[in-house]
Amino acid sequence: MFRRDQTTGEEIAHRITTPSGYTAITMHADFHRQTPGADVEEVRGHSTPQGFVVERVIDSA
């Protein structure tokens, strides 16, 4: 479901945190546009039957 980094094999996702503190993992970087004020981080990890496991956060700075 998520794109893969061709070098590391990790799945690429985006962690969205809303102003109210709700967190979601999505494969769509522009998903946050539906929620003004949301923070978006690019994360890497892997999918499990229970959800996405974040292994590291990509520094966007």
DAGIJO-V425382 format. One record per pair of residues at least 24 apart in sequence whose C-alpha atoms are under 7 Angstrom apart, sorted by sequence separation. I is the first residue (numbers start at 1). J is the second residue. D is the distance in whole Angstrom. If there is no record, write none. Layout:
i=I j=J d=D
i=I j=J d=D
This chain:
i=16 j=40 d=5
i=2 j=27 d=6
i=15 j=40 d=6
i=16 j=41 d=7
i=14 j=40 d=6
i=15 j=41 d=5
i=14 j=41 d=6
i=15 j=42 d=6
i=14 j=42 d=5
i=15 j=43 d=7
i=13 j=42 d=6
i=14 j=43 d=6
i=13 j=43 d=5
i=12 j=43 d=6
i=13 j=44 d=6
i=12 j=44 d=5
i=11 j=44 d=6
i=12 j=45 d=7
i=10 j=44 d=6
i=11 j=45 d=5
i=10 j=45 d=6
i=11 j=46 d=6
i=10 j=46 d=6
